[in-house]
Amino acid sequence: MSQQALLDELCLLAAHARNWRTETGIPRVAMVQGCIPQHALSAVYEPMINLILRGSKTMSVGDRVFHYDPASYFVMSVDLPAVGAVFPSAAREPYLAVSLTLQPERVAELLADAPPRVHSDDVQGAFSVASVTPELLDAWVRMLRLMNQPEDIPVLAPVFEREILYHVLKGPHGWMLRDIASPDTMLGRIANAISWIKQYYMQEFSIDALAERHAMSVSAFHRHFKAVTAMSPLQYQKRVRLLHARTLLLRRQLNVTSVALEVGYQSVTQFNREYARFFGLPPLKDISRLREEVGAAESLMI
């Protein structure tokens, strides 16, 4: 099948996706379609492979911005606070995409059978875009066909997941998969530090202690952390705090002071200032706008 024919079949298979994360019944595989609310695209993203089937998407991580479309796929190998935006196709057809959440142990199982390669300490960003291949699309087609054959999922989904991972492993960003499955690599150590900050984001922490915990000097830790995430450790923590705060304000009837304290801020004034700088509006105005957008989107679906 041609690349376009494979994309067309994928679009048909994912046609019932909604404008939020839609589970497929296949472990770690999800899909989404349409105009996604802004707050849903500003989040701490899990490690994943994201394949766009129709339309396009921009992803901003730190000071880096990537744009990708059905000719490419996006790989994110660590948990990262990011801001996204999706766009319809040139023919005004709604955005449509599928994703596979990465698990290091699945990659490690694959590496046990793959040809050995030397890991590099020349750490690059843990996220990037690569050109899609017919072989990768073909594996995705067989994976999504399982939605119509649920009895085959337990046996065949792990096989097709392994094939998808293998084609990414062979691509230009395969080193990301190798290194997240290898905790002793530089990327593996930074990934462990990221997991710690993500878990304890509401607490103050010592950069010196975190660097020592992961067997690095402070200067090396800063340099490699910035290379992987496009932000410093404290900037990472701040963005995680603000994203959690936005979620709390949107989902729960809490005042700004309570939320600021809950996510770790000591000063509500500082929280308001940093929130407005990151999201473009003060907390209450931002949440009011988001609720209006969510209400408008829900009314269109009735």
N, C-alpha and C positions, 0 to 999 in steps of 0.2 A: 504493500500500500504506500501511496505517496504521503509526504508529511502533511499536506493539507487534508487528505482523506482521513488520516489518523486524528487530526485535530477536530474534524467534523464529527467523527464518531464519539470522541470524548465529549464534545459539546452536547450531543444527544444523550449520552449516558448521564451527564451531570445536569440535565435540563430542569430537574425538580428542586435544585438548590434554592435556598431562600437568601434574603439579604442580611443574614447573620451566619455564623459558623453552623453548618448543617452536617450532622453526623451521617456517615454512609453505611454504618453497620460493620465496616471493615476496621480493625484496630488501627488507630493513629491516622486514619485517612479521613479528611473532611473536605467540604466544598462550600462555595459561597457564590452568590449571584446578585447583581443589581447594584443599587446605590446604597452603600454601607454607611451607617451613621458615623460621623466624625469621631465620636468618643470610642467607637469600637475599633477604629484604626490607629488610635493612640494608645499604646499598650506595651507591656513587657512581653515581647514575643518569645516563645519557646524555640529551641533549635528545630529547624524545619527545612524541607524542600518545598518551594511554592512554584506551581506551574500555572501560568495564565493560559486560558483557552480562548478567551475573547476579551477585547478591550485592552487596557493597559493599567499600570500601577506605578506610583512613585513611592519610594521608601527612604525616609530620612533618619539616619542614625548618627548622633553627634553632629559633626560638621560635614558629613558625607551624604550625598543624595544619589539614589540610583533610580533609573527608569527602565521598566521591562514590559514586554508584550508577548504575544504567542510565539515569537521567534526565540524566546529566551526563558530561562528559569532562574529563580533566586534561591541561594543557599545561605542559611544562617546557622552557624554551628554552636553558638552560645546564647544564653538568655540575654536579650538586649531591649532596653526601652527605646521605642521607635515611634515615628509618626508616619502614617501612610495616607495615600489618597488614590482613589480608583476612578477610571474614566471609561465611558462606553467606547465601542469600536467606531471606526470612521463611518460606518453605516448606521450608527446610533443604536446598535444592539447592546444589551446590558453586559457589563463586566461579568466574567465567569472565570473561576479559578478552582484548583484542587491543591491540597497540601498533604504532606506526609511529615508527621512529627518524628524527629530523630531520637533514637535511643542509643547511647554509646555501646551498650552491650550487644545490640544487633550488629553494629558496625564491627565490633571486635570479633564476633563470630565469623563475619565475612573475611576479615583480614587474616584470620587463621588459615584460610585457603587461598588467599591472593598472593601474587609474587611479592617477596619482601622488597621494601624500598626504604631508603635512609630518610629519617625525619630531619627537618631543618629547624634551627633556632632562629632563622630569619623570619620572625613573626610578621604576618600581614594581617589585614582586617579579617575578622571571623565572619564576614558576610560579603557576598558579591553576586554578580549576574554572569551567567554563561549562556552560550548559544545552545538551543535545544537540538537533539539529534533524532532521526527516525527511530533508532533503536530504543531510546529513552521513552519516546511517545508510545511505541508499541507495547512496552512493558506497562505503561500507565493504562492503556486500553484494556489489557487483560486483567489488570487490577480492578478497574471500575466495572467491568463486565460481571464481576462477582456480586455486585449489588442485585443482579437478577438471578443469581445462583447462590443464595445464602448458605445452602448446605455445603458448598465447596469452600467457604471462607476459612474454616479452621485449618484445612490442609493446604490450600493453594495460596492464600494471602501471604504467608511467610515466604513462599517461593518467589512471588512477584515483588514483594518488598525487597528481598535480597537482590533481585535483578535490577530494580530501580537504583538501589544503593550502589550496585556494581557499576552501572553506567555513569553515575555521578562520580564514583571513585576514579574511573578512567578519564574523566574530564579535567578541565583546567583547575578546578577547585577540589579535586580529590584529596589533596593534602589536609583540607579541613576535617574531612571524615576520619582520615588516619589519625590525626592528632587529637581529636576529641575522644577517641577510643583508647588513647595512650596517655594516661595521667602523668607520666614522667616527662613528656614533652613540654616545651614552653607554653604552647597553647593550652595543653591539658592543665598545667598549673594555674594559668590565668583563669581558665574556666572554673576551676575549683574555688578560686578567690571570688569570682563573680557569683557563684552559687551561695557563698557565705554572705556576701553583701546583700544579695536578694532576700535571703532568709531573715537577716537581722537588720533590715534597712532602717528601722525606727531607732536603732541604737547608735550612739557615737562610737567611733572606732579609731584605733591608732594605725596609721599607714605603716609605721615602723614595725608594729607587731604583725600586721597582715603580710608584709613583705617577708619577714623572718619566718612566719608560719609556712610560706611557700618557697622557702630556700632561695630568696633573691635579695640583693641589695635594694635599698629604697629607690635609688635612681633607676636601676634596671626594672624594678616592679612598675614604676610610673611609666617608663618608656614602653614596655611591652603591653601594659594595660591600655595605654592610649592607642597603640598600634592595632590591638584587637578590637576595641570598642569605639574608637574615635572620640573618646572622652576620658577624663581623669577618674580615678576611683570616687572622689567626692562628687563630681558631676554625675556619675552613674547613680550614686546613692540619692542625690537630689531629685533626679528624674524619676526614679522608682517611687520615691515618696510622693511626688506631685501626681503621678499617674494613679497611685493608690488613693490619694486624697480626692481626686476627681471622681473615682468610682464610688467612694463612700458618700460623697455629696449627692451624687446622682441617684444612688440606690437606697439610701437611708435618710431619714429626716433628722439630720444632725446639723448643728450650727457650725460656722466656720471655725470658731475657737476650739470646739471639741475635736473636729477633724484634724486641725493643725497639730494639736497635742498628741492625738492618737498615732499620727504618722511620724512623730519624732521631733517636731519643731518646738523650740523653747519660746520663740517670739512669733506671735500672730502677725505682727507687722511685717516681719521678714517673710513669713509664709505668703501673705497677700502679695507682696512685691514680687517674689519669685514665681508665684502662680501666674500672675498677670504677664510677666516677662515670657514665660514658657507657652502659655495658651492664648495670649493676646488680649485677655479680658480678666478683670478681677473675679474671684470665685463665684459670687452670687450671680453676676451678670452672665458669666460663662455657663453656669448650670441652667439658668433660665432659658438661654438660647438653645442649649442642647435639648432640653425638655420640649421646647416648641418644635425642634426638628424631628424628634422621636415621635411626637404626636402627629405631625404632618405625614410622616412616613407610614405610621400605622393606619391613618385615615385612608391613604391611597390603597391599602391592602384589603380594606373592608369591601 
